[in-house]
Amino acid sequence: MIKNDDIADIVVDLEAKNLNMVDVRKVYEYEAGHVPGAINLPLSELVARYAALPKDKPYHIICQTGGRSMQVCAFLAGQGCDVTNIIGGTSAWMGKLEI
Protein backbone atom coordinates (compact mmCIF):
# COMPACT_ATOMS: atom_id res chain seq x y z
CA MET A 1 0.00 0.00 0.00
CA ILE A 2 1.30 3.43 -0.94
CA LYS A 3 1.19 6.20 1.63
CA ASN A 4 -0.30 9.56 0.68
CA ASP A 5 0.23 12.99 2.22
CA ASP A 6 -1.26 16.32 1.37
CA ILE A 7 1.36 19.00 0.69
CA ALA A 8 -0.09 21.10 3.52
CA ASP A 9 0.60 18.25 5.97
CA ILE A 10 4.34 18.24 5.30
CA VAL A 11 5.15 21.96 5.15
CA VAL A 12 6.95 22.05 8.52
CA ASP A 13 9.10 19.01 7.72
CA LEU A 14 9.79 20.34 4.24
CA GLU A 15 10.88 23.73 5.54
CA ALA A 16 13.13 22.03 8.11
CA LYS A 17 14.61 20.00 5.23
CA ASN A 18 13.63 16.77 6.97
CA LEU A 19 12.25 15.24 3.77
CA ASN A 20 13.73 13.68 0.68
CA MET A 21 11.45 15.25 -1.93
CA VAL A 22 11.68 13.90 -5.48
CA ASP A 23 9.97 15.85 -8.26
CA VAL A 24 9.17 13.53 -11.18
CA ARG A 25 8.03 16.18 -13.66
CA LYS A 26 9.88 16.87 -16.91
CA VAL A 27 13.07 18.91 -16.60
CA TYR A 28 11.50 22.04 -18.13
CA GLU A 29 8.57 21.82 -15.67
CA TYR A 30 10.95 21.47 -12.73
CA GLU A 31 13.11 24.37 -13.93
CA ALA A 32 10.04 26.59 -14.29
CA GLY A 33 9.43 26.24 -10.53
CA HIS A 34 9.53 23.48 -7.93
CA VAL A 35 8.92 23.00 -4.23
CA PRO A 36 12.05 24.18 -2.40
CA GLY A 37 14.52 21.38 -1.72
CA ALA A 38 13.05 18.94 -4.24
CA ILE A 39 15.41 17.10 -6.55
CA ASN A 40 14.41 16.28 -10.12
CA LEU A 41 14.12 12.68 -11.34
CA PRO A 42 11.83 12.82 -14.38
CA LEU A 43 9.40 9.95 -14.87
CA SER A 44 10.95 9.35 -18.31
CA GLU A 45 14.35 8.66 -16.66
CA LEU A 46 13.08 6.71 -13.66
CA VAL A 47 13.91 3.18 -14.75
CA ALA A 48 17.46 4.16 -15.70
CA ARG A 49 18.19 6.24 -12.59
CA TYR A 50 16.13 4.96 -9.63
CA ALA A 51 19.00 2.79 -8.35
CA ALA A 52 20.81 6.01 -7.36
CA LEU A 53 18.19 6.53 -4.61
CA PRO A 54 19.44 4.81 -1.43
CA LYS A 55 16.79 2.36 -0.21
CA ASP A 56 17.46 3.18 3.45
CA LYS A 57 15.81 6.62 3.11
CA PRO A 58 12.11 7.47 2.80
CA TYR A 59 11.08 9.56 -0.20
CA HIS A 60 8.20 11.95 -0.82
CA ILE A 61 7.31 11.90 -4.52
CA ILE A 62 5.73 14.94 -6.16
CA CYS A 63 4.59 15.96 -9.65
CA GLN A 64 2.17 18.65 -10.82
CA THR A 65 -1.08 17.20 -9.44
CA GLY A 66 -0.39 13.69 -8.15
CA GLY A 67 -0.88 11.36 -11.13
CA ARG A 68 2.71 10.82 -12.24
CA SER A 69 3.93 10.71 -8.68
CA MET A 70 1.47 7.89 -7.93
CA GLN A 71 2.90 5.90 -10.86
CA VAL A 72 6.42 6.47 -9.58
CA CYS A 73 5.42 5.50 -6.05
CA ALA A 74 3.97 2.22 -7.31
CA PHE A 75 7.18 1.45 -9.19
CA LEU A 76 9.55 2.43 -6.36
CA ALA A 77 7.51 0.60 -3.73
CA GLY A 78 7.86 -2.50 -5.91
CA GLN A 79 11.62 -2.01 -5.78
CA GLY A 80 11.59 -1.94 -1.98
CA CYS A 81 11.67 1.83 -1.46
CA ASP A 82 9.73 3.65 1.28
CA VAL A 83 7.69 6.20 -0.66
CA THR A 84 4.86 8.64 -0.02
CA ASN A 85 2.79 10.25 -2.77
CA ILE A 86 2.12 13.98 -2.42
CA ILE A 87 -1.54 14.57 -3.22
CA GLY A 88 -2.19 17.78 -5.14
CA GLY A 89 1.43 18.06 -6.17
CA THR A 90 3.21 21.28 -6.95
CA SER A 91 -0.10 22.87 -7.89
CA ALA A 92 -1.16 22.68 -4.24
CA TRP A 93 2.02 24.29 -2.90
CA MET A 94 1.09 27.61 -1.32
CA GLY A 95 4.63 28.91 -0.84
CA LYS A 96 7.08 30.40 -3.30
CA LEU A 97 8.44 27.97 -5.86
CA GLU A 98 12.20 27.65 -6.23
CA ILE A 99 13.72 28.22 -9.65
C-alpha positions in Angstrom: 0.0 0.0 0.0 1.3 3.4 -0.9 1.2 6.2 1.6 -0.3 9.6 0.7 0.2 13.0 2.2 -1.3 16.3 1.4 1.4 19.0 0.7 -0.1 21.1 3.5 0.6 18.2 6.0 4.3 18.2 5.3 5.1 22.0 5.2 7.0 22.0 8.5 9.1 19.0 7.7 9.8 20.3 4.2 10.9 23.7 5.5 13.1 22.0 8.1 14.6 20.0 5.2 13.6 16.8 7.0 12.2 15.2 3.8 13.7 13.7 0.7 11.4 15.3 -1.9 11.7 13.9 -5.5 10.0 15.9 -8.3 9.2 13.5 -11.2 8.0 16.2 -13.7 9.9 16.9 -16.9 13.1 18.9 -16.6 11.5 22.0 -18.1 8.6 21.8 -15.7 11.0 21.5 -12.7 13.1 24.4 -13.9 10.0 26.6 -14.3 9.4 26.2 -10.5 9.5 23.5 -7.9 8.9 23.0 -4.2 12.1 24.2 -2.4 14.5 21.4 -1.7 13.0 18.9 -4.2 15.4 17.1 -6.6 14.4 16.3 -10.1 14.1 12.7 -11.3 11.8 12.8 -14.4 9.4 9.9 -14.9 10.9 9.4 -18.3 14.3 8.7 -16.7 13.1 6.7 -13.7 13.9 3.2 -14.8 17.5 4.2 -15.7 18.2 6.2 -12.6 16.1 5.0 -9.6 19.0 2.8 -8.3 20.8 6.0 -7.4 18.2 6.5 -4.6 19.4 4.8 -1.4 16.8 2.4 -0.2 17.5 3.2 3.4 15.8 6.6 3.1 12.1 7.5 2.8 11.1 9.6 -0.2 8.2 11.9 -0.8 7.3 11.9 -4.5 5.7 14.9 -6.2 4.6 16.0 -9.7 2.2 18.7 -10.8 -1.1 17.2 -9.4 -0.4 13.7 -8.1 -0.9 11.4 -11.1 2.7 10.8 -12.2 3.9 10.7 -8.7 1.5 7.9 -7.9 2.9 5.9 -10.9 6.4 6.5 -9.6 5.4 5.5 -6.0 4.0 2.2 -7.3 7.2 1.4 -9.2 9.6 2.4 -6.4 7.5 0.6 -3.7 7.9 -2.5 -5.9 11.6 -2.0 -5.8 11.6 -1.9 -2.0 11.7 1.8 -1.5 9.7 3.6 1.3 7.7 6.2 -0.7 4.9 8.6 0.0 2.8 10.2 -2.8 2.1 14.0 -2.4 -1.5 14.6 -3.2 -2.2 17.8 -5.1 1.4 18.1 -6.2 3.2 21.3 -7.0 -0.1 22.9 -7.9 -1.2 22.7 -4.2 2.0 24.3 -2.9 1.1 27.6 -1.3 4.6 28.9 -0.8 7.1 30.4 -3.3 8.4 28.0 -5.9 12.2 27.7 -6.2 13.7 28.2 -9.7 
